[in-house]
């Protein structure tokens, strides 16, 4: 499907039109470790817009459009918390910091505790003084 999917679908990366607009109306600011590309508009929001005078910033995802794939440092930049790109104000990564892992909710690799329907639906027996409610036991 290649080119057709880039023209008509938005959920698996940017459409052709979005990429073209990013090249025409935006300037590339940086790329994160996952390959997501970050842009800022060449012109601020116009007069009459609720955010008039503010800079417009956006991300083009490398793959599926999933906001949980934006690292915290770039999230701050996208929302105007920081003016400089993350490399300009962040300290170097610590050796104990874990690598980013995407949100796996809704996938086959999602966490499912013991007793979840996907794991057979049988939970461990309760211990202590717990008695299940029964309508006949009143």
matplotlib code that plots the C-alpha trace (Angstrom):
import matplotlib.pyplot as plt

x = [0.0, 3.0, 2.1, -1.7, -1.4, 0.7, -2.0, -5.1, -4.3, -3.1, -3.0, 0.3, 2.5, 2.1, 0.2, 1.8, 0.1, 1.3, 4.9, 4.7, 3.2, 6.0, 8.6, 6.9, 5.7, 8.0, 11.6, 13.1, 14.3, 15.4, 14.9, 14.6, 16.0, 13.0, 13.2, 10.3, 10.9, 10.1, 9.1, 8.4, 6.4, 8.2, 5.5, 3.6, -0.1, -1.9, -4.0, -7.4, -6.2, -6.6, -2.8, -1.9, 1.8, 2.8, 5.0, 3.4, 5.3, 4.5, 5.8, 5.9, 6.0, 8.3, 5.7, 2.3, 0.8, 1.0, 1.5, 3.1, 6.0, 7.0, 9.8, 9.3, 11.9, 10.3, 6.9, 8.0, 9.3, 6.1, 4.0, 6.3, 7.7, 11.2, 12.4, 15.5, 15.6, 16.2, 19.9, 20.5, 19.1, 19.1, 21.9, 23.5, 21.7, 22.5, 23.7, 20.8, 18.1, 16.0, 15.5, 12.1, 9.4, 6.2, 2.8, 1.7, -1.9, -4.2, -1.4, -0.5, 2.5, 0.3, 0.5, -2.2, -2.3, -3.2, -6.9, -7.3, -9.7, -6.8, -4.9, -7.8, -9.8, -9.0, -7.7, -5.9, -8.2, -8.6, -7.0, -8.1, -11.7, -13.1, -16.4, -18.0, -21.5, -24.3, -28.0, -29.0, -26.8, -28.9]
y = [0.0, 2.4, 5.7, 5.2, 4.7, 7.9, 9.8, 8.6, 7.3, 9.3, 6.6, 4.9, 8.0, 11.3, 11.7, 13.0, 16.4, 16.7, 16.0, 18.5, 21.2, 20.5, 21.1, 24.3, 26.0, 24.6, 24.2, 21.0, 21.4, 18.0, 14.2, 12.0, 8.6, 6.9, 8.8, 11.2, 14.6, 17.9, 21.1, 24.7, 27.0, 29.7, 32.2, 32.6, 32.1, 35.0, 37.8, 36.7, 33.2, 32.2, 31.6, 34.7, 35.5, 32.1, 29.7, 26.6, 23.3, 19.8, 16.2, 13.9, 10.3, 7.7, 5.0, 4.8, 8.0, 7.4, 10.3, 8.0, 7.7, 11.4, 11.4, 13.7, 16.2, 16.7, 16.8, 19.8, 21.5, 20.8, 22.4, 25.5, 24.7, 25.1, 27.3, 25.4, 21.9, 19.2, 18.8, 22.5, 22.2, 18.5, 16.9, 13.8, 10.5, 8.6, 5.0, 3.8, 5.4, 2.8, 3.0, 4.2, 1.5, 2.2, 1.9, -1.7, -1.4, -3.2, -5.3, -8.9, -7.8, -5.8, -6.6, -9.0, -10.0, -13.4, -13.9, -11.7, -13.2, -13.3, -15.6, -18.0, -15.9, -17.9, -15.8, -17.1, -17.9, -15.2, -15.7, -14.6, -13.9, -13.1, -14.8, -14.3, -12.8, -15.1, -14.1, -17.3, -16.5, -13.6]
z = [0.0, 0.6, -1.1, -0.8, 3.0, 3.2, 1.3, 3.1, 6.6, 9.6, 12.3, 11.2, 10.9, 9.2, 5.9, 2.8, 3.3, 6.9, 5.8, 3.0, 5.3, 7.9, 5.2, 3.9, 7.0, 9.7, 10.6, 11.9, 15.5, 16.5, 16.6, 19.6, 20.2, 18.6, 15.4, 16.1, 14.4, 16.1, 14.3, 15.0, 12.8, 10.9, 11.9, 15.3, 15.6, 13.9, 15.5, 16.5, 17.4, 21.1, 21.2, 19.1, 19.1, 20.5, 18.7, 17.2, 17.8, 16.6, 16.3, 13.3, 14.7, 13.4, 13.1, 14.9, 16.2, 19.9, 22.3, 24.9, 22.5, 23.1, 25.8, 28.8, 27.7, 24.3, 25.8, 27.9, 24.7, 22.7, 25.4, 25.7, 29.2, 27.7, 24.9, 24.1, 22.6, 25.3, 24.5, 25.6, 29.2, 30.2, 32.2, 30.7, 31.2, 34.4, 34.2, 36.3, 34.1, 32.2, 28.4, 27.2, 26.8, 24.9, 26.4, 25.8, 26.9, 24.5, 23.0, 23.5, 25.7, 28.1, 31.8, 32.9, 36.6, 37.9, 37.5, 34.4, 31.8, 29.3, 31.7, 32.4, 34.8, 37.9, 40.8, 43.9, 46.8, 49.3, 52.7, 56.1, 57.2, 53.7, 52.8, 49.4, 49.5, 48.8, 48.5, 50.4, 53.4, 54.8]

ax = plt.figure().add_subplot(projection="3d")
ax.plot(x, y, z, "-o")
ax.set_aspect("equal")
plt.show()
